């Protein structure tokens, strides 16, 4: 399976980066990914880890925006 992420210009201005988000979320499943600030995709490693990976999304975004 694949993961996709898109960030608006406003989100990017606040510190979001689709490529970095996908890289971190995919890594939780054992997959890989990356891309540009506005759009990215990644592969899912272990499908049973998808719920956990998606559950971490908000905290990863919050961390990115705090570190900007």
Buried (B, 14 or more C-beta within 10 A) or exposed (E): EEBEBEBEEEBBEEBBBBBBBBBBBBBBBEBEBBBEBBEBBBBBBEEEBBEEBEEBBEEBBEEBEEEE
